[in-house]
């Protein structure tokens, strides 16, 4: 019985580590895609438009939502409907605030 429980826990741990690895790969890929536009975004002479601020807001929102999901425990699956709503509202808020301030 304990051997079966141990195998089940190892399988769950492996799945969790795989999910974290996939999230880190997605984040690294997004960072690689963001790097070429960093020079254009940080150009202080023109200011930021809606396109540039949308890119920045998207990555800020993704990072914050991942931190919230990890901190919440089972919200990765159990409360996905609230996470999606929070994502879109937070994205819109950050997007327009970045465009307004910069």
C-alpha positions, 0 to 999 in steps of 0.5 A: 500500500505504501509502495503504491502511494509512493509511486502515485506521489512520484508521478504527481511530482513528475507532472508538477515539475514538467508543468513548471518546466513548460511554463519556464520554457514559454516564459523564456520563449516570450522573453526571446521574442521580446528582446528584439523590440526592447530597443524600440520600446526603450526609445525615449524620444517618441514615447510608447504607443498602444502597440508597444505598451500592449507587448509590455502589459502582456508579459507583465500580466503573464508573470503576475498570473503565474505567480498568483497561480503558483501561490494559490495552489490549485488555481492552475486547474480549479479556478481557471475561469477566475484566472482568465477573467483576472488576466484580461482585466489586469491586461487591459488596465496595465496596457492603458496605464503604460500607454498613458504614463509613457 
